[in-house]
Amino acid sequence: MTIEEIALDEQLDLLDPLRHLRTDDDLDGPALVPVQPPTIRNQDIQLSFPSPSTSHPITVTLTVDASPGCGGIAWPAGEVSTSHSPRSRARDVDCLLPLERSGTGLVGLVAGLMGANVWITDQAPLLPIMSRNVALNQLLERVHVDELSWGGPIPEHIPSIDVILAADCVYFEPAFPLLVQTLVDLTSGGHPEILFCYKKRRKARETTLSP
């Protein structure tokens, strides 16, 4: 090997110390370590959605980062909810609260870009990602970031809610009673519309959320 090839080999080893256990030609039989998906850490992406009023799509910029947990990335239910929620009504909604368990804040950001006043919520470790995404999309006046733990008290400064969007909130069954309690607390002062969007995985989800 040349000096340049050795240097390149060392750089690749730093990026992926287990790469020789996956692709080394000297190995007889299947690789010892399966190929791993790429790590999502502090990356910026753009997603576009149809606009209800113009031919130009609504484009949102997101920082995604899986290092605080799986909540720091954009999940399909959030994208589906954004595409099929009542977009034409966004400007008529006084206050919209997405309950997505996604620290990116995708659903609320798109609603804010369409003119709604929005509170996006999650647990404390994911608030910095949401705050950065609000700033990236220049929505500081419309989209507000707040910590909200299911089953805990509702922050006093969150006003009466008109629409609650719950995107991919039903994936961890022990947390269902806490989610239901939070929904009860949020609806105690009015009659907001609640829209759920989630991937169907087990029948328990249907029975837990049915009236």
C-alpha positions as CSV (number, residue, x, y, z in Angstrom):
1,M,0.0,0.0,0.0
2,T,1.1,3.5,-0.7
3,I,1.4,6.2,2.0
4,E,-1.8,7.8,0.7
5,E,-3.7,4.6,0.8
6,I,-2.6,3.9,4.4
7,A,-3.6,7.4,5.4
8,L,-7.0,6.9,3.8
9,D,-7.4,3.5,5.5
10,E,-6.7,5.1,8.9
11,Q,-9.3,7.8,8.2
12,L,-11.9,5.3,7.3
13,D,-11.1,3.3,10.5
14,L,-11.7,6.4,12.6
15,L,-15.1,6.9,10.9
16,D,-16.1,3.2,11.2
17,P,-13.8,1.1,13.5
18,L,-15.9,-2.1,12.7
19,R,-15.8,-1.8,8.9
20,H,-13.3,-4.6,8.4
21,L,-15.6,-7.0,10.2
22,R,-18.3,-6.2,7.6
23,T,-16.4,-6.1,4.3
24,D,-13.0,-7.7,4.8
25,D,-12.3,-10.1,1.9
26,D,-10.3,-12.4,4.3
27,L,-13.4,-13.3,6.2
28,D,-14.8,-16.7,5.3
29,G,-18.6,-16.7,5.5
30,P,-21.0,-13.9,6.5
31,A,-19.8,-10.7,8.0
32,L,-19.3,-10.7,11.8
33,V,-21.1,-7.4,12.2
34,P,-24.2,-6.4,10.3
35,V,-24.2,-3.1,8.3
36,Q,-25.5,-0.3,10.5
37,P,-27.7,2.6,9.3
38,P,-26.1,6.0,9.3
39,T,-26.2,8.0,12.5
40,I,-28.5,11.1,12.4
41,R,-26.8,13.8,14.3
42,N,-27.2,17.5,14.0
43,Q,-28.2,17.5,10.3
44,D,-30.4,20.0,8.5
45,I,-33.1,18.7,6.1
46,Q,-35.9,20.3,4.1
47,L,-39.4,18.9,3.6
48,S,-42.1,20.3,1.3
49,F,-45.9,20.0,1.6
50,P,-48.7,21.1,-0.7
51,S,-50.0,24.6,0.0
52,P,-53.8,25.0,0.2
53,S,-53.8,28.4,-1.3
54,T,-50.9,28.6,-3.9
55,S,-49.2,26.4,-6.4
56,H,-45.9,26.8,-4.4
57,P,-45.2,24.1,-1.8
58,I,-44.7,24.9,1.9
59,T,-41.1,24.2,2.7
60,V,-39.9,23.7,6.3
61,T,-36.3,23.4,7.4
62,L,-35.6,21.0,10.2
63,T,-32.6,20.2,12.3
64,V,-32.7,16.5,13.1
65,D,-30.6,14.9,15.8
66,A,-31.0,11.4,17.2
67,S,-28.5,11.9,20.0
68,P,-31.1,13.0,22.6
69,G,-33.3,10.0,21.6
70,C,-35.6,8.9,18.8
71,G,-37.7,12.0,19.2
72,G,-35.1,14.1,17.5
73,I,-35.9,12.9,14.0
74,A,-38.9,13.3,11.6
75,W,-41.2,10.3,11.7
76,P,-43.7,9.3,9.0
77,A,-46.8,10.0,11.1
78,G,-45.7,13.6,11.5
79,E,-45.3,14.0,7.8
80,V,-48.7,12.3,7.1
81,S,-50.4,14.5,9.7
82,T,-48.9,17.6,8.2
83,S,-50.1,16.6,4.7
84,H,-53.7,15.7,5.7
85,S,-54.5,18.0,8.6
86,P,-57.0,20.7,7.8
87,R,-54.5,23.1,6.1
88,S,-57.2,25.4,4.7
89,R,-58.3,26.2,8.3
90,A,-54.9,27.0,9.6
91,R,-55.3,30.8,9.4
92,D,-58.7,30.5,11.2
93,V,-57.3,28.6,14.2
94,D,-56.6,30.8,17.2
95,C,-54.4,28.3,19.0
96,L,-53.2,24.9,17.8
97,L,-51.2,22.4,20.0
98,P,-49.4,19.5,18.4
99,L,-48.8,16.7,20.8
100,E,-46.3,15.0,18.5
101,R,-43.6,13.0,20.4
102,S,-41.1,14.4,17.9
103,G,-38.6,17.0,19.1
104,T,-38.3,18.5,15.6
105,G,-41.8,20.2,15.9
106,L,-42.6,19.4,12.3
107,V,-46.4,19.5,12.5
108,G,-46.5,22.7,14.4
109,L,-43.9,24.4,12.3
110,V,-45.9,23.8,9.1
111,A,-49.1,25.0,10.8
112,G,-47.2,28.1,11.8
113,L,-46.0,28.7,8.3
114,M,-49.7,28.6,7.2
115,G,-50.6,31.3,9.8
116,A,-51.7,29.4,12.9
117,N,-50.6,30.3,16.4
118,V,-49.0,27.2,17.7
119,W,-47.6,25.6,20.9
120,I,-45.2,22.7,20.2
121,T,-44.4,20.5,23.2
122,D,-42.1,17.7,24.3
123,Q,-39.9,16.7,27.1
124,A,-36.9,18.8,28.2
125,P,-34.1,17.1,26.3
126,L,-35.8,17.8,23.0
127,L,-36.7,21.5,23.6
128,P,-33.4,22.9,22.1
129,I,-34.0,21.1,18.8
130,M,-37.5,22.5,18.6
131,S,-36.3,26.0,19.5
132,R,-33.7,25.9,16.8
133,N,-36.2,24.8,14.2
134,V,-38.6,27.6,15.2
135,A,-35.7,30.1,14.6
136,L,-34.6,28.4,11.4
137,N,-38.1,28.9,9.9
138,Q,-38.4,32.5,11.3
139,L,-41.5,31.6,13.4
140,L,-40.6,33.1,16.7
141,E,-43.8,35.2,16.9
142,R,-46.2,32.3,15.9
143,V,-44.7,29.1,17.3
144,H,-44.0,28.7,21.0
145,V,-42.0,26.0,22.6
146,D,-43.0,24.5,25.9
147,E,-42.1,21.5,28.1
148,L,-45.1,19.2,28.6
149,S,-44.8,15.8,30.3
150,W,-47.9,13.7,29.9
151,G,-49.8,13.3,33.2
152,G,-48.1,16.4,34.6
153,P,-49.6,19.9,35.0
154,I,-50.4,21.9,31.9
155,P,-48.2,25.1,31.8
156,E,-50.3,28.0,32.9
157,H,-49.3,30.2,29.9
158,I,-50.7,27.8,27.3
159,P,-54.0,29.3,26.3
160,S,-57.3,27.6,25.4
161,I,-56.6,25.3,22.5
162,D,-58.8,25.0,19.4
163,V,-57.1,22.0,17.7
164,I,-54.8,19.3,19.2
165,L,-52.7,17.3,16.7
166,A,-51.3,14.1,18.1
167,A,-48.7,12.6,15.7
168,D,-47.2,9.3,16.6
169,C,-48.0,9.6,20.2
170,V,-49.3,6.1,20.7
171,Y,-46.4,3.7,20.6
172,F,-45.6,3.0,24.2
173,E,-48.6,1.4,25.9
174,P,-47.6,2.1,29.6
175,A,-47.8,5.8,28.7
176,F,-51.3,5.7,27.4
177,P,-53.0,6.6,30.7
178,L,-50.7,9.6,31.0
179,L,-51.6,10.8,27.5
180,V,-55.3,10.4,28.2
181,Q,-55.0,12.4,31.4
182,T,-53.2,15.2,29.5
183,L,-55.9,15.2,26.8
184,V,-58.6,15.4,29.6
185,D,-56.7,18.3,31.2
186,L,-56.3,20.2,27.9
187,T,-60.0,19.8,27.0
188,S,-61.4,20.7,30.5
189,G,-61.8,24.4,29.6
190,G,-63.3,23.9,26.1
191,H,-64.0,21.6,23.3
192,P,-61.0,21.4,21.0
193,E,-60.8,19.1,18.0
194,I,-58.4,16.3,18.5
195,L,-56.7,14.6,15.5
196,F,-54.6,11.5,15.9
197,C,-52.2,10.1,13.3
198,Y,-50.1,7.0,14.1
199,K,-48.9,3.8,12.6
200,K,-51.1,0.9,13.6
201,R,-49.0,-1.7,15.4
202,R,-51.1,-3.5,17.9
203,K,-54.8,-3.8,18.6
204,A,-54.2,-2.6,22.2
205,R,-53.8,0.9,20.8
206,E,-57.3,0.9,19.3
207,T,-59.0,-0.3,22.5
208,T,-57.1,2.1,24.7
209,L,-58.1,5.1,22.7
210,S,-61.7,4.1,21.8
211,P,-64.5,5.9,23.7
